[in-house]
C-alpha cells in the first residue's frame, strides 16, 4: 500500500524523482560554527552570579564583576565549543555575551550569544569556527 501511495504521489508530480534501492546523496559537511577571526566575552556578573567561561571543556575565566576577555588565545583553529555558565541568576543587570569579529571585518563585532541567567537557565553554549587573521 505504501509503495502505491509513493508511486501515485510521484506520478502526480508531488515528489521529486523516486529511486528504489539507491542511497540518498550525501552532502559534504561544512565546518561547524560561526566563523570568527576574534572572539571575546562581555557582560556583567556579580558575587551572587559568578560567570565562568569555558572553551573546549576548559575553564578559561571566572568573573564576579565586569566582564571583558579575548578568547582566541584559548581556542584552536577550526571548530571550538564556547560555554557561558553563571553560578546563580543574580539581578536583572547580570548577563554575558560572546562577540565575534567576522572574517573581512576590521572593527565591528557581532553579538552571537547572549545569556541572561534565570533560575531555569544558567548555561548557554555555541560553536565558533576560528579563522586565521
C-alpha positions as CSV (number, residue, x, y, z in Angstrom):
1,X,0.0,0.0,0.0
2,X,2.8,2.4,1.0
3,X,4.6,1.8,-2.4
4,X,1.4,2.5,-4.3
5,X,1.0,5.9,-2.4
6,X,4.6,6.8,-3.2
7,X,4.2,5.9,-6.9
8,X,0.9,7.7,-7.1
9,X,2.4,10.8,-5.5
10,X,5.4,10.7,-7.8
11,X,3.2,10.3,-10.8
12,X,1.1,13.3,-9.8
13,X,4.3,15.4,-9.5
14,X,4.0,15.7,-5.7
15,X,7.5,14.3,-5.1
16,X,10.9,14.5,-6.7
17,X,12.3,11.6,-8.6
18,X,11.8,8.3,-6.9
19,X,14.6,5.8,-6.8
20,X,14.3,2.3,-5.5
21,X,17.3,0.8,-3.6
22,X,19.6,3.7,-4.0
23,X,21.2,5.5,-1.1
24,X,20.3,9.2,-0.7
25,X,23.1,11.6,-1.8
26,X,25.3,12.8,1.0
27,X,26.5,16.4,1.5
28,X,30.0,17.3,2.3
29,X,29.8,18.5,5.9
30,X,30.7,22.2,6.4
31,X,32.8,23.3,9.3
32,X,30.6,23.7,12.2
33,X,30.1,27.0,14.0
34,X,30.0,30.7,13.3
35,X,33.2,31.9,11.5
36,X,35.2,34.4,13.6
37,X,38.7,35.8,13.4
38,X,38.4,37.2,17.0
39,X,36.0,36.4,19.9
40,X,35.5,38.0,23.3
41,X,33.2,37.6,26.2
42,X,31.5,40.7,27.6
43,X,28.9,41.4,30.3
44,X,28.2,41.9,33.9
45,X,28.5,39.4,36.7
46,X,28.1,39.7,40.5
47,X,29.3,37.8,43.6
48,X,25.8,36.2,43.6
49,X,26.1,35.3,39.9
50,X,29.7,34.5,39.0
51,X,30.3,33.8,35.3
52,X,32.6,31.0,34.2
53,X,33.8,31.0,30.5
54,X,34.7,27.6,29.1
55,X,36.5,26.9,25.8
56,X,36.6,23.3,24.6
57,X,36.0,21.8,28.0
58,X,38.5,24.0,29.9
59,X,37.5,26.9,32.2
60,X,39.4,30.0,31.0
61,X,38.0,32.7,33.1
62,X,35.8,33.4,36.2
63,X,34.2,36.8,36.7
64,X,32.3,38.3,39.6
65,X,32.0,41.9,38.2
66,X,32.6,43.5,34.7
67,X,33.4,41.0,32.0
68,X,35.8,41.6,29.1
69,X,38.0,38.8,27.9
70,X,39.5,38.0,24.5
71,X,39.1,34.2,23.9
72,X,41.1,33.4,20.7
73,X,44.3,32.6,22.7
74,X,42.4,29.7,24.3
75,X,40.9,28.5,21.0
76,X,42.3,26.3,18.3
77,X,41.9,26.9,14.5
78,X,38.6,25.4,13.4
79,X,35.6,24.5,15.5
80,X,35.5,25.4,19.2
81,X,32.8,25.0,21.7
82,X,32.3,28.1,23.9
83,X,30.2,27.9,27.1
84,X,29.0,30.5,29.5
85,X,27.8,29.4,32.9
86,X,26.5,31.5,35.8
87,X,26.6,30.3,39.4
88,X,23.1,31.8,40.0
89,X,20.5,34.0,38.5
90,X,21.7,37.3,40.0
91,X,19.7,40.5,39.4
92,X,18.3,41.8,36.1
93,X,21.6,43.6,35.2
94,X,23.6,40.3,35.1
95,X,24.3,39.0,31.6
96,X,27.1,37.6,29.5
97,X,27.6,37.6,25.8
98,X,30.0,36.4,23.1
99,X,31.1,39.0,20.4
100,X,32.6,37.9,17.1
101,X,34.7,39.7,14.6
102,X,33.7,38.1,11.4
103,X,36.2,37.4,8.5
104,X,36.7,40.5,6.4
105,X,35.6,42.9,9.2
106,X,38.1,45.2,10.9
107,X,36.4,46.6,13.9
108,X,32.7,45.9,14.4
109,X,31.9,42.8,16.4
110,X,28.6,41.0,16.2
111,X,26.9,39.5,19.3
112,X,26.5,35.8,18.6
113,X,25.3,34.6,22.0
114,X,23.6,36.3,25.0
115,X,22.8,34.7,28.3
116,X,20.8,36.5,31.0
117,X,20.7,33.9,33.7
118,X,17.5,32.7,35.3
119,X,16.8,30.0,37.9
120,X,15.9,27.7,35.0
121,X,18.7,28.7,32.6
122,X,22.2,29.3,33.9
123,X,24.2,28.0,30.9
124,X,24.4,28.6,27.2
125,X,26.9,27.4,24.6
126,X,27.7,27.7,20.9
127,X,30.2,26.6,18.4
128,X,32.7,29.1,16.8
129,X,34.9,28.3,13.8
130,X,38.1,30.3,14.5
131,X,39.6,31.5,11.2
132,X,43.2,32.8,10.8
133,X,43.6,36.6,10.6
